[in-house]
């Protein structure tokens, strides 16, 4: 069973264009990573500094392997210069309701 991940980013004021461009530059490689299924990136209509990435991966382990690989390559160090708070990650199982 796949897992859904919500990655919430609080963007620093004035940095939305930079964050969007950075995420866009990362997504081609992300989409080819083992275990990746899909991702949609949303900007909150009421707060443009609030981004939510809704991801689906084959497993939590696949996502965590990807996440650690990105961390080792400095992706989050660069992202940290553009966000105002620690990212929030939530792992969700579909209830099939």
MIKE-340863 format. One record per residue (C-alpha): residue number from 1; residue in three letters; x, y, z. Coordinates in Angstrom, 1 decimal, always signed. Example, Ala and Ser with C-alpha at 12.3 -4.5 7.8 and 13.67 -1.06 7.14 Angstrom:
REM MIKE-340863
{node 1,'ala',{+12.3,-4.5,+7.8}}
{node 2,'ser',{+13.7,-1.1,+7.1}}
//
This chain:
REM MIKE-340863
{node 1,'unk',{+0.0,+0.0,+0.0}}
{node 2,'unk',{+1.3,+3.5,-0.9}}
{node 3,'unk',{+1.7,+6.3,+1.6}}
{node 4,'unk',{+0.7,+9.9,+1.2}}
{node 5,'unk',{+3.0,+12.6,+2.5}}
{node 6,'unk',{+2.2,+16.2,+3.3}}
{node 7,'unk',{+5.2,+18.5,+3.2}}
{node 8,'unk',{+4.3,+22.0,+4.5}}
{node 9,'unk',{+6.7,+24.9,+3.9}}
{node 10,'unk',{+6.4,+28.3,+5.5}}
{node 11,'unk',{+8.1,+30.6,+2.9}}
{node 12,'unk',{+10.1,+33.6,+4.1}}
{node 13,'unk',{+8.5,+36.9,+3.0}}
{node 14,'unk',{+9.4,+37.8,-0.6}}
{node 15,'unk',{+10.9,+34.3,-1.3}}
{node 16,'unk',{+8.0,+32.6,-3.0}}
{node 17,'unk',{+9.4,+33.0,-6.6}}
{node 18,'unk',{+12.7,+31.6,-5.4}}
{node 19,'unk',{+11.1,+28.6,-3.6}}
{node 20,'unk',{+8.9,+27.8,-6.6}}
{node 21,'unk',{+11.8,+28.0,-9.0}}
{node 22,'unk',{+13.9,+25.8,-6.7}}
{node 23,'unk',{+11.2,+23.2,-6.3}}
{node 24,'unk',{+10.7,+23.2,-10.0}}
{node 25,'unk',{+14.4,+22.5,-10.6}}
{node 26,'unk',{+14.3,+19.5,-8.2}}
{node 27,'unk',{+11.1,+17.8,-9.4}}
{node 28,'unk',{+12.5,+16.1,-12.6}}
{node 29,'unk',{+14.9,+14.1,-10.5}}
{node 30,'unk',{+12.3,+13.5,-7.8}}
{node 31,'unk',{+9.9,+12.1,-10.3}}
{node 32,'unk',{+12.5,+9.5,-11.4}}
{node 33,'unk',{+13.5,+8.5,-7.9}}
{node 34,'unk',{+12.7,+4.8,-7.0}}
{node 35,'unk',{+9.4,+4.6,-5.2}}
{node 36,'unk',{+8.0,+7.9,-6.3}}
{node 37,'unk',{+4.4,+7.9,-7.6}}
{node 38,'unk',{+3.2,+11.5,-7.8}}
{node 39,'unk',{+3.4,+15.0,-6.3}}
{node 40,'unk',{+1.3,+18.1,-6.5}}
{node 41,'unk',{+2.5,+21.5,-5.1}}
{node 42,'unk',{-0.1,+23.9,-3.8}}
{node 43,'unk',{+0.1,+27.6,-2.6}}
{node 44,'unk',{-2.5,+28.6,+0.0}}
{node 45,'unk',{-5.0,+31.1,-1.5}}
{node 46,'unk',{-5.1,+33.0,+1.8}}
{node 47,'unk',{-1.4,+33.0,+2.5}}
{node 48,'unk',{+1.0,+32.8,-0.5}}
{node 49,'unk',{+3.9,+32.0,+1.9}}
{node 50,'unk',{+2.2,+28.7,+2.8}}
{node 51,'unk',{+3.1,+25.9,+0.4}}
{node 52,'unk',{+1.9,+22.3,+0.7}}
{node 53,'unk',{+3.4,+19.5,-1.3}}
{node 54,'unk',{+1.1,+16.4,-1.5}}
{node 55,'unk',{+3.1,+13.4,-2.4}}
{node 56,'unk',{+2.5,+9.7,-3.0}}
{node 57,'unk',{+5.3,+7.2,-2.6}}
{node 58,'unk',{+5.3,+3.4,-2.7}}
{node 59,'unk',{+6.2,+3.3,+1.0}}
{node 60,'unk',{+7.3,+5.5,+3.8}}
{node 61,'unk',{+10.8,+3.8,+3.6}}
{node 62,'unk',{+11.1,+4.9,-0.1}}
{node 63,'unk',{+10.2,+8.5,+0.9}}
{node 64,'unk',{+12.6,+8.5,+3.8}}
{node 65,'unk',{+15.4,+7.1,+1.6}}
{node 66,'unk',{+14.8,+9.9,-0.9}}
{node 67,'unk',{+14.5,+12.5,+1.9}}
{node 68,'unk',{+17.9,+11.4,+3.4}}
{node 69,'unk',{+19.5,+11.4,-0.1}}
{node 70,'unk',{+18.3,+15.0,-0.7}}
{node 71,'unk',{+19.5,+16.0,+2.8}}
{node 72,'unk',{+23.0,+14.6,+2.1}}
{node 73,'unk',{+23.2,+16.6,-1.1}}
{node 74,'unk',{+22.5,+19.9,+0.5}}
{node 75,'unk',{+19.0,+20.5,-0.8}}
{node 76,'unk',{+17.6,+21.4,+2.6}}
{node 77,'unk',{+20.5,+23.6,+3.4}}
{node 78,'unk',{+19.7,+25.8,+0.4}}
{node 79,'unk',{+15.9,+25.6,+1.1}}
{node 80,'unk',{+16.5,+26.7,+4.7}}
{node 81,'unk',{+17.7,+30.1,+3.3}}
{node 82,'unk',{+14.2,+30.6,+1.7}}
{node 83,'unk',{+11.8,+29.4,+4.4}}
{node 84,'unk',{+10.7,+31.0,+7.7}}
{node 85,'unk',{+10.1,+27.8,+9.8}}
{node 86,'unk',{+11.1,+24.2,+10.0}}
{node 87,'unk',{+9.2,+22.2,+7.3}}
{node 88,'unk',{+6.4,+19.9,+8.6}}
{node 89,'unk',{+6.1,+16.4,+7.2}}
{node 90,'unk',{+3.1,+14.2,+7.9}}
{node 91,'unk',{+2.7,+10.6,+6.7}}
{node 92,'unk',{-0.9,+9.5,+5.9}}
{node 93,'unk',{-2.6,+6.2,+5.2}}
{node 94,'unk',{-5.7,+6.2,+3.0}}
{node 95,'unk',{-8.7,+5.0,+4.9}}
{node 96,'unk',{-10.5,+4.1,+1.7}}
{node 97,'unk',{-13.7,+5.6,+3.0}}
//
